[in-house]
Amino acid sequence: MMSKIQQYSKFLFSIINFVSSIITNKFAFKKFIFNYICPFSFSSFAFLDIYH
């Protein structure tokens, strides 16, 4: 019973830590989106444009 509560609290803490890290690192998160998601979408659009 106690181990289950400890597991749950650890899980909850990891979620809180993740959310707080996103809030504090909004710039880093935007940079991540810009560096990984945008080039991927641009390359896929270019692919569609070439082979349309």
C-alpha positions in Angstrom: 0.0 0.0 0.0 2.7 2.4 1.0 4.8 1.6 -2.1 1.8 2.4 -4.3 1.4 5.8 -2.7 5.1 6.5 -3.2 4.9 5.5 -6.8 1.9 7.8 -7.3 3.6 10.7 -5.6 6.7 10.2 -7.7 4.6 10.1 -10.9 2.8 13.3 -9.8 6.1 15.0 -9.0 7.5 14.1 -12.4 4.4 15.6 -14.1 4.7 18.8 -12.0 8.4 19.0 -12.8 7.7 18.5 -16.5 5.0 21.2 -16.6 7.2 23.7 -14.6 10.1 23.1 -16.9 7.9 23.8 -20.0 6.7 27.0 -18.3 10.2 28.2 -17.4 11.7 27.2 -20.7 9.1 28.6 -23.1 11.8 30.1 -25.2 13.6 26.7 -25.4 10.3 25.0 -26.2 9.6 27.5 -29.0 13.2 27.0 -30.3 12.6 23.2 -30.2 9.3 23.6 -32.2 11.0 26.0 -34.7 14.1 23.7 -35.2 12.3 20.4 -35.4 8.7 20.7 -36.4 8.9 23.7 -38.8 11.7 22.3 -41.0 9.9 18.9 -41.1 6.6 20.6 -42.2 8.5 22.8 -44.7 10.3 19.8 -46.2 7.0 17.8 -46.4 5.4 20.8 -48.2 8.4 21.1 -50.5 8.0 17.4 -51.2 4.3 17.8 -52.0 5.1 20.8 -54.2 7.7 19.0 -56.2 5.7 15.8 -56.7 2.3 17.3 -57.2 
